[in-house]
Every structure is written in C-alpha cells, then in structure tokens.
Amino acid sequence: MQGITENGRTRVRIKTTDFLNDLKADSSDEELIDKYRITWRQLSQIYSKLLHRGLISLDDLRRRLALRVGRSTSHIPIVEIQEEFPEYQCAFCGFASLFHFTACPECRSVNLRRLTKRSIVELRLRRMAAAAAAG
C-alpha cells in the first residue's frame, strides 16, 4: 500500500491479493478501513471493482452482508447482489464489465459494434474452466 499524490489528492494503492486474502479471512469492514486507510465509499468502490472483474462472487458479497447483521450495509453494492446483470465483454482482450464501454479499460481498444453481451454466470464458468486448465 502506498500513497500517490495526484492533483493535490493522495490516492492509496492497495495490492489486490492482500485485500482478497483479508476478505477470505473474514476481516470486518472496519478492520479493512483501518488497515488500508480508506473511506466507506472507497470500500464500496473496491467491492464493485472486484465483483466486476470476477475476483469476488455474488456469494462473497452475500457473506459480507451476513457478517454485518445489525450494522449498516450501505457500502456493499446490494443492487448487484439482487439481480444477475448481463456483462459486456471486449472482443479484443476479453475484459468484462457490467457497464457498457466504447474504449476498453484494460487494452484501450475501441469496441464499436464488437462488444458482446454475456451473463455473469457464463463468464465466471469460463474463467474457472480456464484457471483449472492452466493450473
């Protein structure tokens, strides 16, 4: 974790593997906020990004909700838990997102009329199959 100053604002860079390990260890949201020096809003954004990139599942978010019984859950992206949204996929590099995009955030290719719409479940199954074949 390191601070980067940009336009007078300090941005914190967090290692994804460290954060995912903390999630799997069932660290509380308060512990994550203290450890990574982030706000509730930033924690919400991290959850959304991890979900959209397929690094955590809807079940992981549901488990986070269960851990917070009786406490605020406004930082957990509940809308994404309640429905299975289609996912858009870059035709060039395979990057997938719940949000439609023209320029791919991953490879910066322009996807005019080449963006395919897939379900999250289908993409997650493909990623798991690819990971199993690779390792």
Secondary structure, DSSP 8 states (H G I E B T S, - for coil): -EEEEETTEEEEE--HHHHHHHHHTT--HHHHHHHHT--HHHHHHHHHHHHHTTSS-HHHHHHHHHHTTTS--TTS-HHHHHS--EEEE-TTT--EESS--SB-TTT--B-SS--EEEEHHHHHHHHHHHHHHH-
